[in-house]
Amino acid sequence: DFLCISLVNGFTQLRYNLGDKTVILQTLQKVHANGNTWHSLNAGRAGNEGYLDLDGINVTQKASPGMNALDTHTDFFVGGVSSLNLVNPMAVENEPTGFTGCIREVVINNRELKLTVTDPKGGANIGDCDGTDCGYTVCKNNGTCLVENSGFSCSCPREWTGTTCEQSIHCSQNMCGSHALCIPQPSSFSYTCVCALGWTGKYCNNKIKFYIAKFVGNSYIKYTDPFYGKRDLRYSRLSLNFTTNQTEGLIAWMGKSENEDNDFLAIGLANGTLKVVINLGERISVPLMHSKYFTCSAGRWHFITVVQNQTCIKVYLDEELILFEDIDPQRKYTALNYGGICYFGGFEIGRKVNTVTAGLFQKEFIGKIKDVVLFRDSKKIQLMKAEGYNVYDGNSGN
């Protein structure tokens, strides 16, 4: 299998093969080979149907029925390859050769690749294309970059300030403490302070301790499992207590959540019922829904345990077995490679639950969580020792 974008006789070509036949799409117009015109290219496939768009002119191909998954487990190459014999002969029209020119803003499956010296896994013979200190993303938030003798400066839009227009004017005089993030509120010409774990108050200056974590929306805890390297990932287990009065929300997510290839085990609420979703590496998420309507009342605690025994999943709610399913009797993938990362209540600020989970869950959790145990550990995990924001002491008040 492969997916390849190349220049052929001045035209842009997309070629891909999902295991049965090679599909070829070519743009209608040539690219400007004058060395100073930027082109915008969008290319990809949905199932076995391909599309190729150069500067807004789109070419699509309705493929005949066949394979619809791209099975590639190699590195992703930009501009060339480490060895030309890696290139499938069907992936290019002529003999393969490296690209000469400039490439910027590479986005794969909604994630931008950082084309810097340090971020890629490797590379060779790459230089700075701009030739000045003004790269296309130096000035944030639509700021304009100006080249100067000493480097560069940014001319910022009205709402932004700072050397690279990175700071909202509403946060320029903020009083948030060192354990807080300033979140601008443009509609009210002000800001709010979002507190790191263990801190509270208007400016996040008051230290707190908690054993029950209270999530208010836009809250999250990210826990790194120190024992991940020693776990037998074919037999995973997660248990916790929670209480809520909401009908939607992500309670827990075991997995890195960086891209669609990451394994995960997720627990949450959807339409007032309990929802557990597993992905062991197929890219196919298997949702398990509790059949009964789930009654949520703020005062009532629920105890949930999810057990993964290779491909067999058991879910216990209040010590009653409510779900039991073998999600892949063929046992193709049997381990939960969750990367040692567990999220509770949501994801990092700015990352929306419905986007990160691809619609499996709609919003952040509002409620309380306590007594989280991973695998068969003798101790509960200490939520206070993790990373997170906007989480409060669930013991106090309601």
Buried (B, 14 or more C-beta within 10 A) or exposed (E): BBBBBBBBEEBBBBBBBBEBBBBBBBBEEEBEEEEEEEEEBEBBBEEBBBBBBBBEEEBEBEBEEEBBEBEEEEEEBBBBBEEEEEBEEBBBBEEBEEEEEEEEEBEEEEEEBEBEEEEBEEEEEEEEEEEEBBBEEBBBBEBEBEEEEEEBBBEBEEEBBBEBBBBBBBBEEBEBBEBBBBBBEEEEEEBBBBBBBBBBBEBBBEEBEBEBBBBEBBBBBBBEBEEBEEBEBBBBBBBBBBBBEBBBBBBBBBBBBEEEEBBBBBBBBBEBEBBBBBBBBBEEBBEBBBEEEBEBEEEEEBBBBBBBEBBBBBBBBEEEEBBEBEBBEEEEBBBBBBBBBBBBBBBEBEEEBBEBBEEBBBBBBBBBBBBBBBBEEEEBBEBBEBEBBBBBBBEEEE
